[in-house]
Amino acid sequence: MKISTLVITFASSIVGTAAESNCGQIPCLNFDPVDQFVDVSSATGHQYIAPGATDIRGPCPGLNAAANHGYLPHNGITTLAQSILGLEAAFNFGTDLATVLGIVAVVQAGDISTLTWSIGGPYTSSLLNLLGGNPQGISYSHNRYEADASFARSDAYTNHGDAHSLNMTKFQHFYNLAYNDNYNISATRDHGAWSRAQSVSTNPYFFSPPFAGFAASVAHPFVINMFSNHSAEQPNGYLDRDTLKSFFGVSGPDSALVWNKGQERIPTNWYRRPSTNPYTLTSGVLDVLANLRAYPDSVRIGGNTGTVNSFAGVDLGNLTGGTYNSANLVEGNNLACFVIQAMRLSIPDAISGIVSDVAAVLAWATSQLAPILTKLSCPELAGYNTGLFAAFPGNKYNPTGKAEPF
């Protein structure tokens, strides 16, 4: 069974979500101004400070804004612990989701000796067993952390390896989807489907691997779930054009929008989602399943085979030795389990030739992920056949950058 058939089966298995809101599939029922207010006024330690000449910024507007406001280190190089705590404070990211994303960033794009990673491009490493130069940061983590069909960035292959600069055509497309100056999660789905179609039709190296492809899919509803403002009148949140522009570092009138590189900022008088409803792994999975209900092809494992519009899918059963299939992947925690397990098993291929002690890195990642996988009651994978990805040239496309100031 190919992935195109697989996702259609998903859609028929998903229960409707009538309570869907700007808080995602689990509504935010109450508003607590003390808990939710993010104070970015002067002298708070979280006032906006533009990045300097040596500071790093990257493809994620939320990470850039967090660094510009001191929720992450201003230089753009963060430890695993700092990223977990900072994203919780700024956006009420769930600890489990922030932990998984941070582990991936450290292993695939960072420095495991110091448990650091860059929210943008390369930085000078203290990693003594690094063979291939400096850690590349998430700006150059193609198919490992960053992936094609992103919300507002170009595909790396079609933009000379640059998947971190804002693509104004993509941003403008979403910007135009506002209804009465408000965006909802349905708009992110429509935009995501459009973005994927653009990638398939313009990028011969389009590729969607299990983890990074999942991350790209969930990043679309992130925009609503993370950036929406909240109030007593609208506890579930609302996202208007001005708030969207602020988080993406965009200014100017509707007809002449301008991207200000690295200038992403948290608006004044902004209230995040409540502490009683963090955005967790479960939240992300529920959003992806809802995406599949609306657009059955919204999560694709596979890619183009060297020409545009040549997308071919990967059979999930063949990939996992029969552990997962179209019927059971949407049961319980299986989708989250599969994505995390696939990420862990992809580590040797991803870092071979870059890190000398691959086994030690894999062991560390396994130990860090074990409590999460245990909590999810994940089945053991019978296999993981990455040879199936050989048909996709984009699987091996791995642009790199050089350590340089912002």
C-alpha positions as a Python dict, from the first residue, in 0.01 Angstrom:
ca = {
    (1, 'M'): (0, 0, 0),
    (2, 'K'): (147, 335, -101),
    (3, 'I'): (134, 641, 118),
    (4, 'S'): (-132, 804, -98),
    (5, 'T'): (-367, 517, -9),
    (6, 'L'): (-247, 517, 349),
    (7, 'V'): (-341, 875, 423),
    (8, 'I'): (-685, 832, 270),
    (9, 'T'): (-739, 549, 518),
    (10, 'F'): (-626, 784, 797),
    (11, 'A'): (-889, 1038, 702),
    (12, 'S'): (-1172, 789, 729),
    (13, 'S'): (-1054, 694, 1079),
    (14, 'I'): (-1048, 1041, 1234),
    (15, 'V'): (-1331, 1164, 1449),
    (16, 'G'): (-1447, 1518, 1375),
    (17, 'T'): (-1335, 1797, 1605),
    (18, 'A'): (-1623, 2036, 1651),
    (19, 'A'): (-1448, 2217, 1938),
    (20, 'E'): (-1144, 2303, 1728),
    (21, 'S'): (-1008, 2649, 1799),
    (22, 'N'): (-694, 2861, 1794),
    (23, 'C'): (-583, 2649, 2090),
    (24, 'G'): (-592, 2341, 1868),
    (25, 'Q'): (-797, 2027, 1922),
    (26, 'I'): (-808, 2077, 2301),
    (27, 'P'): (-986, 2408, 2370),
    (28, 'C'): (-862, 2670, 2615),
    (29, 'L'): (-1164, 2717, 2838),
    (30, 'N'): (-1038, 2982, 3079),
    (31, 'F'): (-835, 3302, 3066),
    (32, 'D'): (-592, 3393, 3343),
    (33, 'P'): (-427, 3730, 3272),
    (34, 'V'): (-161, 3685, 3538),
    (35, 'D'): (-58, 3343, 3413),
    (36, 'Q'): (-77, 3424, 3042),
    (37, 'F'): (63, 3775, 3014),
    (38, 'V'): (405, 3786, 2847),
    (39, 'D'): (558, 4110, 2968),
    (40, 'V'): (806, 4244, 2713),
    (41, 'S'): (817, 4599, 2845),
    (42, 'S'): (1146, 4775, 2913),
    (43, 'A'): (1363, 4664, 3205),
    (44, 'T'): (1185, 4327, 3241),
    (45, 'G'): (1473, 4132, 3093),
    (46, 'H'): (1239, 4035, 2811),
    (47, 'Q'): (1223, 4363, 2622),
    (48, 'Y'): (1297, 4341, 2251),
    (49, 'I'): (1665, 4367, 2159),
    (50, 'A'): (1753, 4336, 1792),
    (51, 'P'): (2019, 4079, 1703),
    (52, 'G'): (2372, 4210, 1679),
    (53, 'A'): (2642, 4139, 1427),
    (54, 'T'): (2749, 3814, 1593),
    (55, 'D'): (2404, 3681, 1687),
    (56, 'I'): (2246, 3387, 1505),
    (57, 'R'): (1889, 3372, 1380),
    (58, 'G'): (1725, 3105, 1166),
    (59, 'P'): (1415, 2965, 997),
    (60, 'C'): (1177, 2949, 1295),
    (61, 'P'): (1006, 3280, 1380),
    (62, 'G'): (915, 3160, 1728),
    (63, 'L'): (1274, 3073, 1814),
    (64, 'N'): (1397, 3403, 1670),
    (65, 'A'): (1141, 3599, 1871),
    (66, 'A'): (1230, 3406, 2187),
    (67, 'A'): (1598, 3493, 2140),
    (68, 'N'): (1520, 3859, 2067),
    (69, 'H'): (1330, 3875, 2397),
    (70, 'G'): (1573, 3682, 2616),
    (71, 'Y'): (1370, 3365, 2653),
    (72, 'L'): (1656, 3196, 2469),
    (73, 'P'): (2017, 3318, 2470),
    (74, 'H'): (2044, 3630, 2258),
    (75, 'N'): (2334, 3489, 2058),
    (76, 'G'): (2107, 3216, 1922),
    (77, 'I'): (2303, 2925, 2070),
    (78, 'T'): (2102, 2748, 2337),
    (79, 'T'): (2142, 2448, 2562),
    (80, 'L'): (1883, 2174, 2569),
    (81, 'A'): (1765, 2283, 2915),
    (82, 'Q'): (1745, 2650, 2816),
    (83, 'S'): (1533, 2572, 2513),
    (84, 'I'): (1288, 2360, 2712),
    (85, 'L'): (1242, 2623, 2984),
    (86, 'G'): (1246, 2921, 2747),
    (87, 'L'): (983, 2788, 2508),
    (88, 'E'): (759, 2697, 2799),
    (89, 'A'): (786, 3048, 2944),
    (90, 'A'): (730, 3230, 2616),
    (91, 'F'): (474, 3009, 2442),
    (92, 'N'): (369, 2738, 2692),
    (93, 'F'): (534, 2466, 2489),
    (94, 'G'): (481, 2129, 2656),
    (95, 'T'): (789, 1980, 2820),
    (96, 'D'): (764, 1656, 2623),
    (97, 'L'): (744, 1827, 2284),
    (98, 'A'): (1019, 2077, 2366),
    (99, 'T'): (1238, 1791, 2490),
    (100, 'V'): (1197, 1585, 2173),
    (101, 'L'): (1262, 1882, 1946),
    (102, 'G'): (1562, 1987, 2154),
    (103, 'I'): (1714, 1639, 2151),
    (104, 'V'): (1680, 1624, 1774),
    (105, 'A'): (1840, 1967, 1740),
    (106, 'V'): (2137, 1873, 1960),
    (107, 'V'): (2198, 1541, 1784),
    (108, 'Q'): (2130, 1643, 1425),
    (109, 'A'): (2251, 2003, 1422),
    (110, 'G'): (2434, 2080, 1746),
    (111, 'D'): (2718, 1995, 1983),
    (112, 'I'): (2650, 1692, 2199),
    (113, 'S'): (2953, 1757, 2422),
    (114, 'T'): (2790, 2076, 2552),
    (115, 'L'): (2426, 1984, 2472),
    (116, 'T'): (2395, 2302, 2267),
    (117, 'W'): (2233, 2380, 1935),
    (118, 'S'): (2194, 2681, 1710),
    (119, 'I'): (1853, 2826, 1620),
    (120, 'G'): (2010, 2928, 1288),
    (121, 'G'): (2335, 2855, 1110),
    (122, 'P'): (2675, 2708, 1204),
    (123, 'Y'): (2871, 2800, 1515),
    (124, 'T'): (3215, 2716, 1650),
    (125, 'S'): (3216, 2377, 1817),
    (126, 'S'): (3396, 2241, 2119),
    (127, 'L'): (3313, 1889, 2003),
    (128, 'L'): (3648, 1711, 1987),
    (129, 'N'): (3525, 1417, 1781),
    (130, 'L'): (3358, 1626, 1511),
    (131, 'L'): (3492, 1525, 1170),
    (132, 'G'): (3311, 1758, 935),
    (133, 'G'): (3363, 2105, 1082),
    (134, 'N'): (3128, 2315, 1292),
    (135, 'P'): (2774, 2215, 1394),
    (136, 'Q'): (2544, 2336, 1118),
    (137, 'G'): (2248, 2456, 1326),
    (138, 'I'): (1889, 2401, 1223),
    (139, 'S'): (1926, 2628, 919),
    (140, 'Y'): (2132, 2350, 762),
    (141, 'S'): (1959, 2044, 904),
    (142, 'H'): (1776, 1954, 584),
    (143, 'N'): (1565, 1636, 614),
    (144, 'R'): (1689, 1588, 969),
    (145, 'Y'): (1508, 1877, 1141),
    (146, 'E'): (1412, 2125, 867),
    (147, 'A'): (1213, 1995, 569),
    (148, 'D'): (1053, 2093, 241),
    (149, 'A'): (705, 2247, 218),
    (150, 'S'): (754, 2470, 520),
    (151, 'F'): (517, 2745, 625),
    (152, 'A'): (707, 3048, 495),
    (153, 'R'): (1052, 2932, 384),
    (154, 'S'): (1169, 2808, 46),
    (155, 'D'): (1264, 2448, -21),
    (156, 'A'): (1641, 2424, 20),
    (157, 'Y'): (1708, 2274, -323),
    (158, 'T'): (1514, 2540, -514),
    (159, 'N'): (1679, 2825, -321),
    (160, 'H'): (2048, 2732, -346),
    (161, 'G'): (2049, 2560, -7),
    (162, 'D'): (1877, 2847, 175),
    (163, 'A'): (1574, 2722, 365),
    (164, 'H'): (1602, 2983, 639),
    (165, 'S'): (1519, 3314, 466),
    (166, 'L'): (1156, 3422, 449),
    (167, 'N'): (981, 3346, 121),
    (168, 'M'): (753, 3648, 81),
    (169, 'T'): (536, 3471, -177),
    (170, 'K'): (455, 3202, 78),
    (171, 'F'): (400, 3453, 357),
    (172, 'Q'): (177, 3668, 138),
    (173, 'H'): (-31, 3363, 43),
    (174, 'F'): (-112, 3295, 407),
    (175, 'Y'): (-145, 3665, 487),
    (176, 'N'): (-424, 3689, 232),
    (177, 'L'): (-623, 3410, 400),
    (178, 'A'): (-735, 3631, 691),
    (179, 'Y'): (-1111, 3654, 743),
    (180, 'N'): (-1221, 3974, 916),
    (181, 'D'): (-856, 4029, 1014),
    (182, 'N'): (-840, 3692, 1188),
    (183, 'Y'): (-669, 3363, 1111),
    (184, 'N'): (-782, 3021, 1228),
    (185, 'I'): (-635, 2674, 1215),
    (186, 'S'): (-831, 2593, 900),
    (187, 'A'): (-635, 2866, 720),
    (188, 'T'): (-308, 2696, 814),
    (189, 'R'): (-437, 2371, 664),
    (190, 'D'): (-534, 2541, 340),
    (191, 'H'): (-195, 2709, 328),
    (192, 'G'): (-15, 2385, 409),
    (193, 'A'): (-188, 2201, 125),
    (194, 'W'): (-96, 2484, -112),
    (195, 'S'): (265, 2482, 9),
    (196, 'R'): (301, 2106, -43),
    (197, 'A'): (150, 2130, -390),
    (198, 'Q'): (397, 2406, -473),
    (199, 'S'): (688, 2190, -358),
    (200, 'V'): (580, 1884, -554),
    (201, 'S'): (528, 2091, -869),
    (202, 'T'): (850, 2297, -851),
    (203, 'N'): (1111, 2093, -662),
    (204, 'P'): (1245, 1777, -831),
    (205, 'Y'): (1423, 1698, -501),
    (206, 'F'): (1112, 1733, -285),
    (207, 'F'): (1138, 1480, -3),
    (208, 'S'): (931, 1423, 309),
    (209, 'P'): (1100, 1191, 562),
    (210, 'P'): (918, 1054, 867),
    (211, 'F'): (1041, 1294, 1137),
    (212, 'A'): (1122, 1616, 949),
    (213, 'G'): (815, 1573, 729),
    (214, 'F'): (598, 1534, 1039),
    (215, 'A'): (766, 1839, 1195),
    (216, 'A'): (696, 2044, 882),
    (217, 'S'): (332, 1941, 892),
    (218, 'V'): (283, 2029, 1259),
    (219, 'A'): (470, 2359, 1214),
    (220, 'H'): (178, 2497, 1014),
    (221, 'P'): (-74, 2482, 1303),
    (222, 'F'): (209, 2601, 1532),
    (223, 'V'): (150, 2947, 1386),
    (224, 'I'): (-204, 2950, 1524),
    (225, 'N'): (-135, 2759, 1845),
    (226, 'M'): (176, 2954, 1944),
    (227, 'F'): (118, 3307, 1814),
    (228, 'S'): (-252, 3365, 1887),
    (229, 'N'): (-331, 3628, 2149),
    (230, 'H'): (-581, 3543, 2423),
    (231, 'S'): (-833, 3744, 2622),
    (232, 'A'): (-1130, 3702, 2854),
    (233, 'E'): (-1357, 3751, 2553),
    (234, 'Q'): (-1162, 3505, 2339),
    (235, 'P'): (-989, 3254, 2568),
    (236, 'N'): (-930, 3020, 2275),
    (237, 'G'): (-724, 3288, 2107),
    (238, 'Y'): (-725, 3508, 1800),
    (239, 'L'): (-454, 3596, 1552),
    (240, 'D'): (-476, 3918, 1353),
    (241, 'R'): (-253, 4054, 1077),
    (242, 'D'): (-49, 4284, 1300),
    (243, 'T'): (34, 4003, 1543),
    (244, 'L'): (127, 3770, 1258),
    (245, 'K'): (355, 4034, 1105),
    (246, 'S'): (523, 4103, 1438),
    (247, 'F'): (613, 3737, 1494),
    (248, 'F'): (748, 3701, 1139),
    (249, 'G'): (947, 4025, 1137),
    (250, 'V'): (734, 4170, 858),
    (251, 'S'): (631, 4534, 822),
    (252, 'G'): (458, 4757, 570),
    (253, 'P'): (110, 4787, 419),
    (254, 'D'): (-76, 4486, 280),
    (255, 'S'): (35, 4559, -75),
    (256, 'A'): (402, 4622, 6),
    (257, 'L'): (511, 4385, 283),
    (258, 'V'): (879, 4382, 377),
    (259, 'W'): (1074, 4118, 568),
    (260, 'N'): (1313, 4256, 827),
    (261, 'K'): (1565, 3977, 875),
    (262, 'G'): (1598, 3866, 1235),
    (263, 'Q'): (1350, 4124, 1366),
    (264, 'E'): (1082, 3882, 1490),
    (265, 'R'): (925, 4010, 1809),
    (266, 'I'): (656, 3931, 2065),
    (267, 'P'): (390, 4205, 2054),
    (268, 'T'): (310, 4422, 2353),
    (269, 'N'): (-11, 4330, 2537),
    (270, 'W'): (23, 3969, 2425),
    (271, 'Y'): (-114, 3675, 2627),
    (272, 'R'): (4, 3322, 2550),
    (273, 'R'): (-196, 3001, 2579),
    (274, 'P'): (-269, 2908, 2944),
    (275, 'S'): (-47, 2689, 3161),
    (276, 'T'): (-341, 2454, 3203),
    (277, 'N'): (-324, 2370, 2832),
    (278, 'P'): (37, 2343, 2713),
    (279, 'Y'): (107, 2245, 2353),
    (280, 'T'): (232, 1888, 2397),
    (281, 'L'): (319, 1590, 2181),
    (282, 'T'): (-46, 1490, 2205),
    (283, 'S'): (-153, 1835, 2086),
    (284, 'G'): (76, 1806, 1785),
    (285, 'V'): (-45, 1458, 1694),
    (286, 'L'): (-409, 1566, 1721),
    (287, 'D'): (-340, 1860, 1491),
    (288, 'V'): (-172, 1635, 1235),
    (289, 'L'): (-464, 1392, 1244),
    (290, 'A'): (-705, 1682, 1195),
    (291, 'N'): (-492, 1797, 902),
    (292, 'L'): (-528, 1453, 749),
    (293, 'R'): (-903, 1467, 789),
    (294, 'A'): (-917, 1790, 588),
    (295, 'Y'): (-636, 1708, 342),
    (296, 'P'): (-566, 1335, 316),
    (297, 'D'): (-226, 1394, 154),
    (298, 'S'): (-103, 1638, 416),
    (299, 'V'): (154, 1400, 564),
    (300, 'R'): (363, 1228, 298),
    (301, 'I'): (648, 986, 345),
    (302, 'G'): (827, 982, 12),
    (303, 'G'): (911, 1239, -248),
    (304, 'N'): (978, 1333, -607),
    (305, 'T'): (1207, 1099, -797),
    (306, 'G'): (1421, 1359, -973),
    (307, 'T'): (1161, 1546, -1173),
    (308, 'V'): (876, 1769, -1066),
    (309, 'N'): (533, 1614, -1014),
    (310, 'S'): (684, 1267, -978),
    (311, 'F'): (588, 1205, -615),
    (312, 'A'): (603, 843, -505),
    (313, 'G'): (516, 717, -162),
    (314, 'V'): (676, 470, 76),
    (315, 'D'): (483, 170, 205),
    (316, 'L'): (466, 209, 583),
    (317, 'G'): (453, -164, 648),
    (318, 'N'): (763, -225, 439),
    (319, 'L'): (940, 63, 612),
    (320, 'T'): (870, -63, 965),
    (321, 'G'): (882, -439, 917),
    (322, 'G'): (506, -456, 957),
    (323, 'T'): (495, -289, 1299),
    (324, 'Y'): (284, 0, 1171),
    (325, 'N'): (25, 10, 896),
    (326, 'S'): (-264, 221, 778),
    (327, 'A'): (-501, 70, 1032),
    (328, 'N'): (-296, 95, 1349),
    (329, 'L'): (-94, 413, 1299),
    (330, 'V'): (-387, 628, 1412),
    (331, 'E'): (-453, 413, 1717),
    (332, 'G'): (-342, 527, 2061),
    (333, 'N'): (1, 689, 2059),
    (334, 'N'): (129, 504, 1754),
    (335, 'L'): (180, 810, 1535),
    (336, 'A'): (395, 983, 1796),
    (337, 'C'): (580, 658, 1862),
    (338, 'F'): (658, 602, 1496),
    (339, 'V'): (784, 956, 1438),
    (340, 'I'): (1015, 950, 1742),
    (341, 'Q'): (1140, 597, 1671),
    (342, 'A'): (1208, 686, 1307),
    (343, 'M'): (1404, 992, 1414),
    (344, 'R'): (1617, 789, 1656),
    (345, 'L'): (1691, 519, 1400),
    (346, 'S'): (1786, 777, 1138),
    (347, 'I'): (2070, 914, 1354),
    (348, 'P'): (2350, 681, 1233),
    (349, 'D'): (2290, 762, 866),
    (350, 'A'): (2251, 1133, 940),
    (351, 'I'): (2572, 1183, 1140),
    (352, 'S'): (2798, 917, 990),
    (353, 'G'): (3105, 1093, 852),
    (354, 'I'): (3041, 1395, 1075),
    (355, 'V'): (3087, 1251, 1424),
    (356, 'S'): (3350, 987, 1496),
    (357, 'D'): (3166, 813, 1781),
    (358, 'V'): (2825, 757, 1626),
    (359, 'A'): (2742, 484, 1878),
    (360, 'A'): (2787, 721, 2173),
    (361, 'V'): (2559, 982, 2018),
    (362, 'L'): (2293, 720, 1943),
    (363, 'A'): (2320, 585, 2298),
    (364, 'W'): (2273, 932, 2446),
    (365, 'A'): (1970, 1005, 2228),
    (366, 'T'): (1821, 666, 2310),
    (367, 'S'): (1861, 724, 2683),
    (368, 'Q'): (1701, 1068, 2660),
    (369, 'L'): (1406, 948, 2454),
    (370, 'A'): (1346, 627, 2651),
    (371, 'P'): (1125, 785, 2923),
    (372, 'I'): (905, 947, 2659),
    (373, 'L'): (870, 627, 2456),
    (374, 'T'): (796, 430, 2773),
    (375, 'K'): (526, 675, 2874),
    (376, 'L'): (372, 641, 2528),
    (377, 'S'): (380, 257, 2557),
    (378, 'C'): (538, 230, 2214),
    (379, 'P'): (568, -107, 2040),
    (380, 'E'): (914, -224, 1937),
    (381, 'L'): (989, -168, 1570),
    (382, 'A'): (1040, -494, 1380),
    (383, 'G'): (1262, -309, 1134),
    (384, 'Y'): (1337, 23, 972),
    (385, 'N'): (1424, -8, 603),
    (386, 'T'): (1584, 321, 502),
    (387, 'G'): (1685, 160, 174),
    (388, 'L'): (1337, 251, 53),
    (389, 'F'): (1448, 616, 47),
    (390, 'A'): (1710, 550, -222),
    (391, 'A'): (1454, 625, -493),
    (392, 'F'): (1442, 988, -385),
    (393, 'P'): (1745, 1204, -473),
    (394, 'G'): (1627, 1469, -227),
    (395, 'N'): (1697, 1223, 55),
    (396, 'K'): (2071, 1279, 5),
    (397, 'Y'): (2056, 1654, -54),
    (398, 'N'): (2240, 1807, 241),
    (399, 'P'): (2340, 2173, 198),
    (400, 'T'): (2587, 2314, 448),
    (401, 'G'): (2682, 2664, 556),
    (402, 'K'): (2978, 2830, 718),
    (403, 'A'): (3007, 2989, 1059),
    (404, 'E'): (2943, 3358, 1006),
    (405, 'P'): (2780, 3650, 1193),
    (406, 'F'): (2413, 3730, 1159),
}
